[in-house]
Amino acid sequence: MLNLSAFTRNSRRAAAFGAFAISAIAFSGSASAAPQTPPFPFFFLPPPMQDVVAPPAVEQATPSEDQGSTFELPARLRRQVVSYPTREAPGTIIIDTPHTYLYYVLGGGQAMRYGIGVGRDGFTWSGTQAVSKKAEWPDWTPPPEMIARQPYLPRHMAGGPGNPLGARAMYLGGTEYRIHGTNAPETIGTHVSSGCIRLTNEDVSDLYSRVNVGTKVIVLPMSERRADLSTAVR
């Protein structure tokens, strides 16, 4: 007796096998015609290798540079050796407040002259001090008197390119005053500080390398508006 159920199942299997065989033949022909096509659409081949051009190297500024600044000092404020007759011993620092110059006495009638920023009206001072401490990339802790005048100031700021004291600081005696760098080189040649003497980061780093603890520092008063007798040595 014929088993219709078994016959039906076998017929369906034969049909499915035949369809699969036809598809495989068709796929084989298509693959031979276009070998670059992957066998299954969900398998992705890696893209062909291409020449990779490395980006140009970026020159990094050294920490002692005035970072992010393209400001150029006027010629008179740039560091230079000048003729400067004085009786002070070589190694002495003389700060000419009225003309915004700092002189580092070299001897033989010459000095290294730097452009500086000095205290604004009401914050200038004069006298003789000595370098009592040196620091690289110093922290800044505004004194209470400054915070009282400017309450928005931070109570403490770690050293670094964004610190107002800049790259180097030389502390003067037991005062709150310092010779230091600045992150605002455009203020060199102006009366802007609360009494400190500021140089560009590049210049203060140069001065720092020449100065020792104990160096004599003479700050001339604003009232001495004498003529600038120094001349550049050519």
C-alpha angles and dihedrals in degrees: 000000000000115000101219094184094056091044091053093050092049092049092053092049091050092050093049091049091050092050091050091050092051091049091050092051091048091048091048091054092047091049092052090051094048109023092172092069112097115240093240126030093225094057109085121201118214114260117257116272115263133191110268117212112209115227114253115270115259116223110231120217117236116247091251094061124094094259120219092005128121094176114133120206119234112258095255092056097050120106110268143148111254139179106262119165111204140147092225117112121256111273094039118130117220118189114204099200098182093054097035094237132134117203124201105197112232098177130239091077094301137109139179107246124206130185112238144182116234140189119302122237110308094018103073120110140176140206142089125297138159131231104260100175141011127206136179116220089351126204116245125226110174112222118247091254091058093046089051089056095040110027092177092069118110116256090226136004126191118233119267144105092303095051115108090226090064126200102332140016134195113195119217115225114292094324129109089244125108141176102230147151127261141216088214105066091170088074092066109114093028138101100241114121134088090248103301122119114236133195132177113277090250093051096044089051089053093048091045090058090056100043128082131195106273095037112151115244121194117193114197118215124247089241090070097080092165122158117275101252097179119107130190116258110233 
